[in-house]
Amino acid sequence: MGVVGDSLDRASQEAFTRPIPKSAGAQMRYLVRQYKGSTRAVAGLLGISQRTVERYVSGQFRTPKAPLAARMETEVRQRWQPRVRRYARAKAARETGLTIETRARFGFTAAPGTTDDGRMRRLTQHLPPTYANRLLAAQDAGATEADLQALAAEGLQNVYFRDGGARADGLLVEFTDIDYIDVAF
């Protein structure tokens, strides 16, 4: 995915109530349970042999190499506590909204006589539930990174730059060159 999608996923993971399994064996057993006991499916997922998966499950192998350990942790994080994750996302979309902290280049299309040169800005802005709902629904529907960036730009444009419609009525914001973005529910 891209920076906005990854940031939304990290925000979902911050809602976890329990830590993910620490040991390689526990992570592998969790993945095998998620795939209904199919060590072949887990092997295909991780790009290793079925026998290697079985050895981690039985405890014969304990310490994976760094690339495999990273893949295992990523796959476990994607599947860990799905109901907690869904609840946090739904609450953000319904009630609390989300907070975006970013450093990116913001350019403008504005009235003649104003500057529209893009410049790097660091913003921390709370978006209300309506924008959070649109952003999360788009991610769930499989929107591209460009679509997610456009939705985030629209939310920042209306809440921060236009101040909820109180100023800069014809302003259109471009959200590019994202240095970093962090989303919190």
C-alpha positions in Angstrom: 0.0 0.0 0.0 1.1 3.6 0.3 1.9 6.1 3.0 -1.7 7.1 3.8 -3.0 3.5 3.7 -0.1 2.2 5.9 -0.7 5.0 8.3 -4.4 4.1 8.6 -3.4 0.5 9.2 -1.0 1.6 12.0 -3.7 3.6 13.6 -5.9 0.5 13.6 -3.1 -1.5 15.2 -2.7 1.0 18.0 -6.2 0.0 19.2 -4.9 -3.5 20.1 -5.7 -4.6 23.7 -3.1 -7.4 23.8 0.3 -7.6 22.3 0.9 -9.9 19.3 2.7 -13.2 20.1 6.4 -12.6 20.6 8.1 -15.9 19.8 8.4 -17.3 16.3 6.7 -20.5 17.3 3.7 -18.7 18.7 3.4 -16.5 15.7 3.6 -19.5 13.4 1.0 -21.4 15.4 -1.3 -18.3 15.2 -0.9 -18.1 11.4 -1.6 -21.8 11.1 -4.8 -21.4 13.2 -5.9 -18.5 11.0 -5.5 -20.7 7.9 -7.5 -23.5 9.6 -4.6 -25.8 10.2 -3.1 -25.5 6.7 0.6 -25.4 7.0 0.8 -25.4 3.2 -1.1 -22.1 3.0 1.1 -20.5 5.6 4.2 -21.7 3.8 2.9 -20.1 0.5 2.1 -16.9 2.4 5.6 -16.6 3.9 7.5 -18.0 0.9 9.0 -21.0 2.8 8.6 -24.7 2.7 5.8 -26.5 4.4 8.2 -28.5 6.4 9.8 -25.3 7.8 6.4 -24.2 9.0 5.9 -27.5 10.7 9.2 -27.3 12.4 8.4 -23.8 13.8 5.0 -25.1 15.0 6.6 -28.1 16.8 9.4 -26.0 18.3 12.3 -27.6 16.4 13.1 -24.2 14.9 13.1 -21.2 17.3 14.9 -18.3 15.7 14.1 -17.2 12.2 16.3 -15.1 10.0 15.5 -11.4 10.0 13.6 -11.3 6.7 11.3 -14.2 7.7 10.8 -12.8 11.2 9.7 -9.5 9.6 7.3 -11.2 7.2 5.8 -13.3 10.1 5.3 -10.3 12.3 3.7 -8.3 9.4 1.3 -11.2 8.6 0.4 -11.7 12.3 -0.2 -7.9 12.8 -2.5 -7.8 9.8 -4.7 -10.5 11.3 -4.4 -9.8 15.0 -7.6 -8.8 16.9 -9.8 -8.1 13.9 -12.9 -7.3 16.0 -11.0 -4.7 18.1 -9.6 -3.2 14.9 -13.1 -3.0 13.4 -14.6 -1.5 16.5 -11.9 1.3 16.6 -12.4 2.1 12.9 -16.2 2.2 13.3 -15.9 4.4 16.4 -13.6 6.8 14.5 -16.0 6.9 11.6 -19.1 7.4 13.8 -18.0 9.4 16.8 -14.5 10.6 17.3 -13.0 11.2 13.9 -9.2 11.0 13.4 -6.2 13.2 13.8 -3.7 13.6 10.9 -0.1 14.7 11.6 1.8 15.2 8.5 4.7 17.0 6.8 4.0 17.4 3.1 4.0 19.9 0.3 0.8 21.8 0.1 0.1 23.8 -3.1 -3.0 25.9 -3.8 -5.2 26.9 -6.6 -6.6 30.3 -5.5 -7.8 33.7 -6.6 -5.5 35.8 -8.7 -3.0 37.9 -6.7 -2.4 35.2 -4.1 0.6 32.9 -3.9 -0.1 29.4 -5.0 3.5 28.1 -4.7 3.6 24.8 -2.9 5.7 24.7 0.3 6.5 22.1 3.0 4.2 22.4 6.0 3.9 20.4 9.1 0.2 20.1 10.2 -1.5 18.4 13.0 -5.3 18.5 12.4 -8.3 16.7 13.8 -10.8 15.6 11.0 -14.4 15.2 12.0 -16.2 11.8 11.7 -17.6 12.6 8.2 -14.1 12.8 6.7 -12.9 9.8 8.8 -15.8 7.8 7.5 -15.1 8.6 3.9 -11.4 7.9 4.2 -11.9 4.6 6.0 -14.7 3.5 3.7 -12.5 4.2 0.7 -9.6 2.2 2.2 -12.0 -0.7 2.9 -13.3 -0.5 -0.7 -9.7 -0.9 -2.0 -9.1 2.7 -3.1 -5.7 3.6 -4.6 -3.1 5.6 -2.7 -3.9 8.6 -4.9 -7.6 8.4 -4.0 -6.7 8.2 -0.3 -4.4 11.2 -0.6 -7.1 13.2 -2.4 -9.6 12.4 0.4 -7.1 13.5 3.0 -6.3 16.6 1.1 -10.0 17.4 0.8 -10.5 17.0 4.6 -7.4 19.2 5.4 -8.6 21.7 2.8 -12.0 22.1 4.3 -11.1 21.9 8.0 -7.7 23.6 8.2 -7.3 25.8 5.1 -10.9 26.9 4.7 -11.7 26.8 8.4 -14.9 25.0 7.9 -16.1 27.4 5.2 -15.4 30.6 7.1 -12.6 31.7 4.8 -10.8 31.1 1.4 -13.9 29.9 -0.4 -12.4 29.1 -3.8 -9.2 27.5 -2.4 -8.2 24.1 -3.7 -5.4 22.3 -1.9 -2.9 19.9 -3.5 -1.3 17.4 -1.1 2.0 16.1 -2.5 5.5 15.1 -1.6 4.5 13.5 1.7 7.5 13.4 4.0 5.6 11.5 6.7 2.0 11.1 7.8 0.7 9.7 11.0 -3.0 9.0 11.6 -4.5 8.4 15.1 -8.1 7.5 16.0 
